[in-house]
Amino acid sequence: MVADASWDQPLPPPRKKGLSIFGKVAIGCGGAFLCFLLAIGALVWVVVSKATGVLDRGWTEVRARVESLRTDDGARRLYRENPGLAQAYPTEADFLKACAEWRPRLGHIPEKRPELLDLAKGKGPGGVSLRSREVDGRQLLTIRMRMDTGARLVVDLEDDKLTDIQVE
């Protein structure tokens, strides 16, 4: 018996081991997409961390300032510790007069600040809004909050020093 094979017929090509070119491209694209998602996640984490820090600092400042406004001694101390208030209130007497008018409308400010996600959704207590910006190397922060009495508190800070406060 003779085999039907001939030396002239080529053998079928050997099967390649491993992934095809399309598999390699898919893995490469998946890896690039994963790196992109990690970079976006890191960016979001940095932004949220910074916003939370600003909000924590601002909330603490507002609570302390509002508590100071409740008494004449506290208002005097607040005026003396924050020379920037002289732009809005030229004399201590002007500031004390404004504070006396505000006191009946000052509401309670909760100790715990609203969550950042609640503020972003507009569900924060008291309709709190926060605006932070840097101008000529100075950090400016404006906090607006609707008090439980219906009045609106507006606080302006420059490098953690009070420059204006109003109860509207």
Steps between C-alpha positions, in 0.01 A plus 500: 500500500613832401402824668320768299738764620761656288808692589374779277188581701559761770396428851224716647646798689543439869244662726631810675499485875365796701264783414413624159583856401141601580530355848820694560339823378197440725722447805699815416184709463358358823820588686498853359135541600576376852785754529262772381241404762765498774620847397143637499435341839815656644400841364151473651651395833732804503216741416267351762775505764575865432132597499442311825794678664373840391150415617620376840706813557220728381235329711712528815569866426134585442384326818761681711422838343123465539537399864714813554225719356253391767656727768646851499825373653529231233424751224764741635759223512405392148537855369841544665632164381396567140627837377354429155154572644592871507438511123132417550460648850732801554461504878440244769179684591370452143573130524333465841192682371476261203546200732220621727268512196605149390467317832125432482548347154805288580406138488654178619796366305544123537834378633535247223550644157286380211642218291670608177272280290191653664630849422568406140144371467359809671369293792722651766341653807445870482575537130875528552714615209875531503726691263876472531746677273855626497572860400852644497623229736217558751249227576145643491207303634133604492241298688128564461252321718126519553440502875208320663349843577474576127786752501801446276850512646784611271858464623810610308842375611839598364784271606286385797434859613149638493456787254120525495201346669136578442163364600246585232 
